Amino acid sequence: MKNEKRINLIISTASTIILWALVALCFDFFYELNDDILIKDIVAGIYTGIPEAHNNQMMYPISLLLSMIYKVFPKIAWFGLFEIAGFMVCFYMITYRMIAVMRKAYSKVILAVVLILIWMGLYAWELSIMQYTVLAGTMCAAACVWLYLNEPTYDVKAMLCKNIPAIVLVLIAFNIRSEMCLLMVPYMGIAAIGRMIDEERVAGEGMHINVKKVCAKYASICAVLAIGVLITYIADIAAYSSDEWKNYREVFDARTDVYDFTGIPPYDENVSFYESIDVDINKYNLLCNYNYALDDSIDADTLNAIAMYVHSGNASKAMGAPKSIKTIVSQYVKDFVKLRMEDADISSPFADDINQLMPFNIVIMLLYVSLILIAIVMKNKWLAIKVISAAIVRSVPWIYVYMKGRLVTRITHPMLMCEVMLLLAILIYECVKGTKVYLYLTLALLMGISIINISGQYTNICMKQEIRDNKNVLARQLSEYVSSNDGYFYVDVYSTVSMTERVFDATLDKSRWQLAGGWMACSPLDSEKRHLADVNEDMRQFNFISEEENIAWLTEWYKSKYGKDAIVDICDVIEGTNNEHLYVYRIGEDNGTATT
């Protein structure tokens, strides 16, 4: 037994090292979105000059821990290392759990190789271009596999001890992105249902199962998780209990609803509504350009009113108008059957445009078909029940995602990878006890699909990383320009959304510029940032940076806000690559220097 555990440890460790060596040799490590970069900037002290735990996207305890580490060792890329280490731990735990089920050393090695290929073929993008939401979902996936393939025990205390790694992963995932963790709960249900079915099967074969003890085991895990979640919530609420942070969170929640879900209804078709909430065409344009933080009259009430108007179904031509459950379920079933794949524009710098769901769905279909065939051939009613239960339960989070209209890869890919890993775990568990022919046949097919997809992944990721490098030139130029010029600068949000950073690149100076909107807008950190830069809050004179050469929408807003024409000077042009530019504007009531 000890020798087998040593073999499992060696193979799992070697597999993890090989996978990340392949990722590091083929690609580089990037942050996926400007969300990750902003979180990193806040906890690392780049944003305000001091490592700060209030980043709002993550729960306070984990953010506090990261900020404390940055205070001690400020020169190390801790946030990026944290994400890399998180993915490595997930892969290690899944591999260790799965190969532990196999009895022969060669079968363990074969399975480890297949897992490496699956992760390279389906998840190479997520491993090299990292996103914190994906990490949270992947941690939940690893926890599901760990729970399902747990060694059987009928003691509550032993059950808790054996599942400590899974419990810790779920709690860390909740701290990283609570919404994603909660979305993965049904998959944890699939794992728990599968284990309880296996225990019932044992009872059917002659061993008596104490139903109360079985329920107590899983209830104990739920109780520990609930306590951990409660403690996290209490700590988070306490950390954001000041009036300033409460006000900001109201704006943040309303902003999330509008920009992530409902959208902004067109002005002309809804003019009566906008007039009722004191939003004229100029404020509307400011909202559409995502630079609402320039106008302090746009607050949580304004954004909430827009969201509620769309939710009510009264908004004309609103993209986020509510849909019927029948429509949502119909679309979900249709997309699942046709192996849904979004149109992909691989020249775009956004990962969400490469909505590669087809490779995931092919693998998932293969696993479902294999499990169903095995259940029929082996006349295994318990396996059939597990497969049917998994198919039903997986629909719950997917229908919710369809209902919210958030089919973006940072949400869908972790869900799909979790399902792949869970179905593979069920396949391994069932086939090891019966005939292994079906297992090796399925593994061979999985290996072939993964190898085919690795080629496409490699081409796409290399192309995207080259595009990102070009975009990063503009980001570095922006940082250098602001650092070498006087004043404080507001930057157009949509001019920066495609700017990303390599994890291990040198830190950029961001002390004297901020976005004119986005999820950190109107926060106490923005106020602190402006205070440290000695900024005058009067917006009658300010510096603005945008990729647009025509900012009539901004000058019209200025006139509407202050009752005077804005005099706009293009004082500089920041040059990037591929003929990309950022224009630096000084906006004020006269031609004097606008020094905000």
N, C-alpha and C positions, 0 to 999 in steps of 0.2 A: 504493500500500500504506500509506504513512504517513498519507494523507488518510483512508483507511478506518479505520485504528486510531484516528485522532482522532475520527471520527464515533462509533465504538463507545464510546470513552471518554466523550464528551459525553452520548450517549443513556443509558448505564449510570448515570452520575452523576446526570443529571436524573431518571431513573426512581427511583433510591434516595431522592433528596430528596423527590420527589412522594409516594412511599409513606409515608415517615415524617412528612411534613407532614399527610397524611390521617389517620394514626394519632393524631398529636398534637392535631389539630383535633377529631376525633370523640371521643377518649377521653383518659384520663390514664394515667400509667405507675405501675403497682403491682408489688410483689413478689407472686408467686403464693402461696407457702406460708411458714409460719413457719420452715421450713428455710432458705430464702433470707435471711430476716430475721436468723436466728441467725448464719449465715455472715457476713453484713454486719456484725453487731454485733461479732463476734470480730475480724475483720480491721481494722475501723475503730476499735477500742479502746473501744467502747461497753460491751462485756461486762465486761471487767476493769479498764478505765481506760487500758490501753496496747494499741496495735495489735498483734495476735498472729497468727502464721502457722499455729498448730496448730488448724485448724478441723475436721480429720479427714474432712470430706465431700469436700473437694478435695485433690488431691495437693499436697505441700508447696511445690514450686517456684513454682506460680502463686499460691498463698496467700501465700507470702513476698513476692512482688513486689507484690501488692495491699496488704499490711500496710505495706511500706516507703513506698509512695506516700502512704498515709494519714498516716504519720508526718511526711512533708514538708508535705502539704496536707490537714490534718485536717477542714476545713470543707466539702469538696466530696464529693458523693455518688458516689465513684469506683466502687463495686461496681455500682450501677445504671447508670452511664454505660458501664461495661465490658460489661454485658449488652446495652444498646442498641446500642453500637458493634459488638458481635459479630454481632448479627442484621443490622445494616446491611451489614457486610462480606460476610456470606453471600449476601444478596440481590444485592449488587453483582457478586460473582464469578460467580454463576449467570447473571445477566442479561448480563454482558459476554461470557461464554463462548458463550451461546446466540445472541445477535445477531451475533456474529462469524462464525457459520456462514452467515447470510443475506447475500445479495449486494447487494440493492437497499436504499437508505436507507429507503424507505417500508415495506418488509417488516420491517426492524429496529424501526421505530417501532411497527408493529402488534404484533409479538411482545412488545416491552417493555410495551405497554399490557395485553396478555393476562396477562403475568406479574404486573403490579401487581394486576390484578383477582383472579387466582388466590390471591395471598398475602393480599389483603384478605378474600376469600371463605372461605378455608380456615384462615388463620393469624393473623387479626387478634387473637384472644384471646392467642395466644402473644407477639405483638409488643407488646401493651399491658400484659398481666399476665404478667410474665416469670418464668421458672424456669430455674435453672442446668442441670438435666438436659436440658431442651428445647434450650437453647443448644448444649450439647455435641453432641446429635444433629443439629442443624441445620448445625453446622460440618462434620460428617462428610458430610452431604448435599451441601453446596457443594463439598467436596473430591471427591466422587464425580463430579459433573457436570464439574468442572474436568479431572479425569483422563480421563473418557470423550471429551470434546470437544477434547482436546489436539491440536494440530497434529502430523501424523505426522512422525516422525523415527526414524532407524535407528541413531542414535549414543547410547550409554549416558549419556555426560556431558550431551549436549543434552537427553535425556529427563529427567534429574534436574533440570537448570536450569529447564526449562519447567514442571515440577511442584513447584517449591519452594513456591508459595502453597498447594497442596493438602497437601503434607507438613506445613507449618507449622500449618495449620488442624487437621489430625488430631492433632498433638502437643498443641496447645492444648486441643482437645476432650478428649484423654486426661487432661490435667492438671485440667480442670474436673470431669469425671465419668468416671472410667476405665471403670466398668461399662457406661455407655451407649455409649461409644466402641467397646468390644469387641463390643457387641451390633450395631453398625453395620458390622462387618467384612464380613459376607456381601454387603452392598450395594456395598461397595468391590470385592468379588469380581465382582459383576455388571458394574460399570464396566470392570474389567480384562478380563474375558471378552469383553465387547463390543468393546473395542479390538483384542484379539488376533484375533477373528473378522474384523474389518475388514481387518486386515493379511493374513490368509489369503486374503480375497477379492481383495485387490490382487495377491497371488501367483497366484491363479487366472486373473487377467486378463492375465498375461504378465510381471509383475515378479517376479523371484526374491526370496524372503524367506529370510534367514538365521535359521533357527530358534534357534540358539544366541544370536544377538544379541537376538532378540525376548525370549527367556527372561531374558537378562542385564539387559535394560532394566527389566523388572518386578521382577526379583530385587533390583536395585539400590535401587529405591524401598522394597521390603520391608525391605531391610537397613538403610537410613537410618532408617525408622520404628522398627525393632526396637532400634536403638542409642539413639534418642531415648527410647523407652519404658523401656529398661533404665536409662538415666541417671536418668530420673524416679523409677523404683522405688528405685534405690539412695539417691537423695537423700531420698526419703520415709521409707524404712526407717531411715536414719541420724537423721533428725529426730525419729522416734518411738522411739528405741532405749533411752530410760531405762526403768527398771522401772515407774515410775508410768504412763507412757504405754502401755507394753506391757500392763499390767494393765487399763487403761481400754479398749484396743482389743479385748481379749478380751471384755469386757462389751459393748462396742459391737457386735461381730460376732454375739454370741449374741442380743442384743436385736433386731438386724436380722432374724435368722432367725425369732425368735418373733413379733414384732409385724408384720413385713412379709409373712411367708410361711406359717408353720405355724399361727399363732393359739394361743390358750390353751385346752386341752381343759376341759370343764366339770368342776367339782370332785366332785360327787356320783357321777358315773359313773366317776371315775378316782381315788377316794379312796386306794386302796392305793398307787398310784404316788406321789401327793403326800406321803403319810406317809413313803414311803421316801426322799424328798429333803428331809424336814424342812420341808414347806410345809403349814401348817394353813390353815383356811378364812380366817383373817384376813390372812395373807400372800397367799393367793390373791386376795382382794378388792383388796389393794394392787396386785398385778400387773395385775388386770383394769382397775383405774382408772389404770394407767400411772404410778403414783406410787411405784414400787419403790425410788427413791433415798432415801426416808425410812428404810428399814430396811437397815442395812449387812450383814445376814446374807444378803440376796438378792444374789448375785454371779454371775459368769460361769458357774460350775459349775451353779447353779440354772437359769439360763436355757438353757444348753446341754442340760441333762438334759431339759427340757421339749421342746426342738426335736427331740432325738434320739428321744424317746418318740413324737412325732407322725410323724416320718420312718419309724420302724419299722413303722408301721401298726397298732400295738397300742392306740393311744389310742381310747377310745370317744367317738363323736360329735364328733370333731375336724374343724373346718372345713378345715384344711390337710392332711388325710390324703392320701397319695400316690394318684395315679390311673394307670391303665394307659396305655401309649403309644397303644393302639388308641382309647381313650376320648378322649384329648387330640387326636389327629389327626382323629378323626371330628368333634369339636366345632369344630376349626379350619376344616375344609372346609365344614361346615354354616353357620358364621357368615360365611365369605367369600362363599359363594354367595348367601345371603339379604341381603347388604349390611348386615351387623351394625350395630345401633344399640341402645345401652343405654337403658333407661327413664331419662328425664331429669326431675329435679325442679329447675326453673330458679329456684325460690325459695330453694334451698339456697346457702350461701355457699361451697361447695366446687366448684372447677372440675371435679374428677373426676366429679361427678354429671352434668355435661353431657358425656357421652362421645360426642361428635359424630363417629362414624366413618362414618355414611352418606354425607355429602358427599364425604369422601375416597374412599370405595369406589366411588361413582358415577363420579368422575373417573378413578380407576384402571381401572375396567371399560371406560370409554369409550376410554381410551388403548390398552388391550390389544386391544379389538375393532378399533380403527382400524389398529393395527399388523398384526394378523392378516389383515385384509382387504387391506391394501396388499401384504403378502407373497404372498397368493393371486393378486391381480390382476396384480402385476408379476412373478409367478413367481420370487420372491426367496427362495431356500432359506436364504441366510445370515441374512436378517432373521428368518425363522421360527425358526432355531436360536437367535438372540439372545433372542427373545421367550420361547421355551420355557425357555431357560436362566434367564432372569430370574424366570419364574414358579416354577421349581423352587427356585432359590437363596433367593428371598424367603421361602419357607416355613420355612427353617431358623431364623431369629430368631423368627418368629411362633410356631412350635411350642414353642420354648424359653420364650417369654413365657407361653404357655398352660400349659406344664408347671409354671412357677413361680407361676402364678396372679396375675400382676401386670399386668392389663389396665387400667392407669391412663393418662390422657391424656398425662401428661408423658413416658411411654415410647412409647405407640402413635402419637401425632401426629407426632413427628419421623420415625419409621419410615415412616409413610404419606406424609409430605411428601417424604421422600427418594425413595420409589418414584415419586411423581408427577413429580418433577423429572427423574429418570433416564429414565423412559418418554418424557417430553416431549423430552428431549435425543436419544433414539434416533429418535423421529418426525421431528424437525427434520433430523437428519443424513441420514436415508434419503430424505426427500421433497425436500430441496434438490438432491440429485443426480438425482432422477427428476422426476415430475410434482408440482407444488405444489398441485394441486387438493385432494388429500386433506389436505394440511397445513392449508390455509386453512379447509377445511370443519371439521376437528377443532378448530382454534383458535376458530372462530365458536361451536361448541358449548360449548367450555370457557368462553368469555366469557359465554355465556348462563347456564350453571350457576353461575358465580362471582357474577354480578350478582344472581341469585335468592338465593344464600346470604349475600351481604353484608347484605341486609335482616335476616335472622335473626341474624347475628352482631352487628349493631349493636344490636338490641333486647336480646339476651342480655347483651352486655358492659355496656351502660348500666345494666341492672337489677342486674347483679352488682356493678358499681362503686359503685352507690348503697348496696347492702347492705354492702359493704366499708367505705364511709365511716361508716356507722352503727356498725359493729363497731369501727372505729378510735376512735370517741369513747370507748368503754369502755377501750380500750388507753391512750389519753391520760389518762383519769381514774385508771387504775391507776398509771401513772407518777407523776402529780402527787400521789396519795395517799401512795405510798411515799416520795417525796422530802420530803414535809412532815411525816412521822411518824417517830418513833424506832424502832429495832429492825431486824431482818432478816426477810424474808418468803419463805416457800415457797409457790409457786403451783401449784394443780391443773393438770395438763397439758391435760386435755380442756376446761377452761374457757377456754383461750387459743388452741386450734387454729384457730379461725376469725378470729382477729385478724391483720390484715395491715397494711402500711404503704404509703403513697405513696412513690415513689422520692425525690422532692424535698421531702418534708415536713421540718419541724424534727426534730432528733434527740431521742428520748425518754431520760429518765434511767432506767437499768436497773442501777445499781450496787449496790442493796441488796435485790434480789429475784432468785430463780432458780426454774426449774421443778423440781417434785418428782420428775421423771422425764424421759423423752425421750432423744435420742441424745447429748447432751452430759453427761448425768448420770454421776456417779462419775468425772469427768475431773479431771486436775490443774488445769484452768482453773476448775472449780467450787470446788476447794479454795483456789486463789489468790483467787478472788472473795470467799469467806467470810473468808479471812485478812485481806484488805484492809479488809473491813467490820468486823473485830474480832469475829467471831462465835464463840460458844461451841459446840463440836461436840456437846455433850450435848443429845440430842433429847427430854429429859424436859420441856422447856419450849420451845415454838416458836410462831411466828405462821404461820397458814395462810390462804390466800385461795382461795375456790372459788365457782362459780356455784350450787352446791348449798346449799340451806338445811338439809338433813338430811345430816350426815356421820357417821352411825352406824358406817359401815364403818371410819372412821378412829379413832373412840373405842374400838371393839372391838379393833382392832389394837393400840392403845396399851395397853390392859389386858393383852392377851396378851403384849406385848413386855416390859412393865415390872412386871407383876403388881399394878398399881394402877389404879383407875378414873381416867379422864381427866376433868378439869373443863374444860368448853368454854364460853367466853364469846364471843358475837357482839358485838364491840366497835364495829364500824362497818359501813356498807353503802356500797359504791361504786356510784353511779348512772350508767347509760348511757342510751341511747335505746331506744325501743320497749319500755319496761318491763323492760330488761335490768339485772341487778344482779350485783355480786360481793360476797360476804360475807367479812368479815375476822374470823378466829377467833384467839383466844389459847388455846392448849392447854397444860395443865400439871397438876401434881399438887395444886395448891391454887389459890385464887382470887387469888393475887398476880400481879403483872404478869409475863407471859411474855416475857422479852426474850432471845431467842436470841443 
